[in-house]
Amino acid sequence: MGEPDSKNAKQKAKVPRDSVKMPIQEQIDKLESIIAQGSRVPLLDKVMVSMADVLAVLDEIRLAVPEEVKEARRILKERDHLLSEAQKESARLLSDSQAALDSRIRDSEMVKLAEERARDVLKKAQTEAQAILEEAAGHLHSAKAGADQYALEVLHKLDSQLAGFQTAVRKGIEVLERTTKADHGN
């Protein structure tokens, strides 16, 4: 029983390159599946699992976490690009508004009306620019908070699962040691 299972566990433990791109949640589900399919330890509410399988999934998770961070960085870079584009558009709107205002002042007999319109356009452009900047800042904060929260949740879940595995392994060792002592004692 020990040899074939060990050989199968080593074969299963090899991580194909494609599986590295698996989302972390799927890897955690895979870890839960390994636990669910583990052998029950008699008289204990414990399960024995293949250490190679568990370590393989943990390696996948370790490789996937940097991918999640890269994705968060990509989102932040895209946000920066959108913010830059919004600022350029705002500057263009302001410039266009100023040019239109200058043209109206030159072409119009009603200078007061032109000045009033210019102030309105400028105020609207500034308000729109401020709204765009605030929205972009809000998206940045939300994206960062979401990424941080997700990473924290994954790490807490992983910590909890690892503690459970460690406890199960210790209990298994204790049972085997007692069984071995009892067998040698007779």
C-alpha positions as CSV (number, residue, x, y, z in Angstrom):
1,M,0.0,0.0,0.0
2,G,2.9,2.4,0.8
3,E,4.9,2.1,-2.5
4,P,2.2,2.6,-5.1
5,D,0.5,5.4,-3.2
6,S,3.8,7.1,-2.8
7,K,4.6,6.7,-6.5
8,N,1.2,8.1,-7.5
9,A,1.5,11.0,-5.1
10,K,4.9,11.9,-6.7
11,Q,3.3,11.8,-10.2
12,K,0.4,13.9,-9.0
13,A,2.7,16.3,-7.3
14,K,4.3,17.4,-10.5
15,V,2.8,20.8,-11.3
16,P,2.2,21.4,-15.1
17,R,3.1,24.9,-16.2
18,D,-0.5,25.6,-17.3
19,S,-1.9,24.9,-13.8
20,V,0.2,27.9,-12.4
21,K,-2.3,30.2,-14.1
22,M,-5.2,28.7,-12.1
23,P,-7.0,31.2,-9.9
24,I,-6.2,30.9,-6.2
25,Q,-9.7,30.0,-5.3
26,E,-9.6,27.0,-7.6
27,Q,-6.3,25.9,-6.0
28,I,-7.9,26.2,-2.6
29,D,-10.8,24.1,-3.8
30,K,-8.3,21.6,-5.1
31,L,-6.7,21.5,-1.6
32,E,-10.1,21.0,0.0
33,S,-10.8,18.1,-2.5
34,I,-7.5,16.5,-1.5
35,I,-8.6,16.7,2.1
36,A,-12.1,15.3,1.3
37,Q,-10.6,12.4,-0.5
38,G,-8.0,11.6,2.2
39,S,-8.1,8.5,4.2
40,R,-10.0,8.7,7.5
41,V,-8.0,7.9,10.7
42,P,-10.0,5.4,12.8
43,L,-11.3,6.8,16.1
44,L,-10.2,10.3,15.3
45,D,-11.9,13.0,13.4
46,K,-8.8,13.3,11.3
47,V,-7.8,12.6,7.7
48,M,-4.5,11.5,6.2
49,V,-3.6,13.1,3.0
50,S,-0.7,12.8,0.6
51,M,1.9,15.3,1.7
52,A,3.2,15.5,-1.9
53,D,-0.3,16.4,-3.2
54,V,-0.8,19.1,-0.5
55,L,2.7,20.5,-1.1
56,A,2.1,20.6,-4.9
57,V,-1.1,22.6,-4.4
58,L,0.7,24.9,-2.0
59,D,3.4,25.4,-4.6
60,E,0.7,26.3,-7.1
61,I,-0.8,28.8,-4.7
62,R,2.7,30.4,-4.1
63,L,3.1,30.7,-7.8
64,A,-0.4,32.2,-8.3
65,V,-0.2,34.8,-5.6
66,P,2.4,36.8,-7.6
67,E,0.2,36.5,-10.7
68,E,-2.7,38.1,-8.6
69,V,-0.3,40.9,-7.6
70,K,0.7,41.4,-11.2
71,E,-2.9,41.7,-12.2
72,A,-3.5,44.3,-9.4
73,R,-0.5,46.2,-10.7
74,R,-1.8,46.0,-14.2
75,I,-5.1,47.4,-13.0
76,L,-3.3,50.2,-11.2
77,K,-1.3,51.0,-14.3
78,E,-4.5,51.0,-16.4
79,R,-6.0,53.3,-13.8
80,D,-3.0,55.7,-14.0
81,H,-3.3,55.7,-17.8
82,L,-7.1,56.5,-17.6
83,L,-6.3,59.2,-15.1
84,S,-3.7,60.7,-17.4
85,E,-6.1,60.5,-20.3
86,A,-8.7,62.2,-18.2
87,Q,-6.3,65.0,-17.2
88,K,-5.3,65.4,-20.9
89,E,-9.0,65.6,-21.9
90,S,-9.6,68.1,-19.1
91,A,-6.7,70.2,-20.3
92,R,-7.9,70.0,-23.9
93,L,-11.4,70.9,-22.8
94,L,-10.0,73.9,-20.9
95,S,-7.9,74.9,-23.8
96,D,-10.8,74.5,-26.2
97,S,-13.0,76.5,-23.9
98,Q,-10.5,79.3,-23.6
99,A,-10.0,79.4,-27.4
100,A,-13.8,79.5,-27.9
101,L,-14.1,82.2,-25.3
102,D,-11.3,84.3,-26.9
103,S,-13.0,84.0,-30.2
104,R,-16.4,85.0,-28.9
105,I,-14.9,88.0,-27.1
106,R,-13.3,89.2,-30.3
107,D,-16.4,88.5,-32.4
108,S,-19.0,89.8,-30.0
109,E,-20.2,93.2,-29.1
110,M,-21.4,91.9,-25.7
111,V,-18.1,91.5,-23.8
112,K,-19.9,90.9,-20.5
113,L,-22.0,88.1,-21.9
114,A,-18.8,86.5,-23.3
115,E,-17.0,86.8,-20.0
116,E,-19.9,85.2,-18.1
117,R,-20.0,82.3,-20.5
118,A,-16.3,81.8,-20.3
119,R,-16.5,81.6,-16.5
120,D,-19.3,79.0,-16.8
121,V,-17.4,76.9,-19.3
122,L,-14.2,77.1,-17.2
123,K,-16.1,76.3,-14.0
124,K,-17.8,73.3,-15.7
125,A,-14.5,72.1,-17.1
126,Q,-12.9,72.4,-13.7
127,T,-15.8,70.6,-12.0
128,E,-15.7,67.8,-14.6
129,A,-11.9,67.5,-14.3
130,Q,-12.2,67.4,-10.5
131,A,-15.0,64.8,-10.7
132,I,-12.9,62.7,-13.1
133,L,-9.9,62.9,-10.7
134,E,-12.0,62.0,-7.7
135,E,-13.6,59.1,-9.5
136,A,-10.2,57.8,-10.6
137,A,-8.9,58.2,-7.0
138,G,-11.9,56.3,-5.8
139,H,-11.3,53.5,-8.3
140,L,-7.7,53.3,-7.3
141,H,-8.6,53.1,-3.6
142,S,-11.3,50.4,-4.2
143,A,-9.0,48.4,-6.4
144,K,-6.1,48.5,-3.9
145,A,-8.5,47.8,-0.9
146,G,-10.1,44.9,-2.8
147,A,-6.7,43.4,-3.8
148,D,-5.4,43.8,-0.2
149,Q,-8.6,42.3,1.3
150,Y,-8.6,39.4,-1.2
151,A,-4.9,38.6,-0.4
152,L,-5.6,38.8,3.3
153,E,-8.6,36.4,3.0
154,V,-6.5,33.9,1.0
155,L,-3.7,34.0,3.4
156,H,-6.0,33.6,6.5
157,K,-7.7,30.6,4.8
158,L,-4.4,29.1,3.9
159,D,-3.0,29.6,7.4
160,S,-6.1,27.9,8.9
161,Q,-5.8,25.0,6.5
162,L,-2.1,24.6,7.1
163,A,-2.8,24.5,10.9
164,G,-5.4,21.8,10.3
165,F,-2.9,19.8,8.2
166,Q,-0.2,20.1,10.8
167,T,-2.6,19.0,13.6
168,A,-3.7,16.0,11.5
169,V,-0.1,15.0,10.7
170,R,0.8,15.2,14.4
171,K,-2.2,13.1,15.4
172,G,-1.3,10.6,12.7
173,I,2.3,10.4,14.0
174,E,1.0,9.9,17.6
175,V,-1.4,7.1,16.6
176,L,1.3,5.4,14.6
177,E,3.8,5.7,17.4
178,R,1.3,4.3,19.9
179,T,0.4,1.4,17.5
180,T,4.1,0.7,16.9
181,K,4.9,0.7,20.6
182,A,1.9,-1.5,21.3
183,D,2.9,-4.0,18.5
184,H,6.5,-4.1,19.8
185,G,5.4,-4.4,23.4
186,N,3.5,-7.6,22.7
